[in-house]
């Protein structure tokens, strides 16, 4: 289960990075920043998953 969650979170980060880049290139800086905030939150969740697997 944790490996599935890990993969889903990694995919979410990748998708958010792609979307942030696209919006930034389109001049939509504010929306790109929102996606970057989503990435930060997902990375936090991913770190928690990794910590739970390690313990």
N, C-alpha and C positions, 0 to 999 in steps of 0.2 A: 504494500500500500504506500509506504513512504517513497519508494522509488517512482511510483506513478505520480505522486504529488510533486516530487522533485522535478520530474520531467515536465509536468504541466507548468510549474513555476518558471523553469528555464525557458519554455516556449513563450510564456507570457512576457518575460523580459525581452526576448528577441523581437516579438511583435511590437512591443511598446517602443523599442529602439528604432525599428523601421518606421513606425508611424511618426515618432518625434522628428526623425530626420526628414521625412517627406513634408511635414507641416513647416518645419524650419526653412526648408528650401523653397517652399511656396510663400514664404513671408508671414506665416502665421505663428509668430514667436510665442504668443501667449498660450496657444494650444499645445505647442511643442513642450513648453515648460510643464504643463499639466501631465503630459505623458512621461516626462522625466521624473516627476514626483511619484507617478505610479511605479516607475522602475525602482525608485528608492524603497518604496513600501514593499514591493515584491521581493527585492533582495533581502530585506529584513525578515520576511516570512521564510525565504529560502534558507537563510542562516539558522533560523529556529528549527527547520526540518533537519538540517545537517546535524545540528547539536543534539537533537532527539535521537537520531540514528546512531550517533557516536556514543551515546550514554546507554 
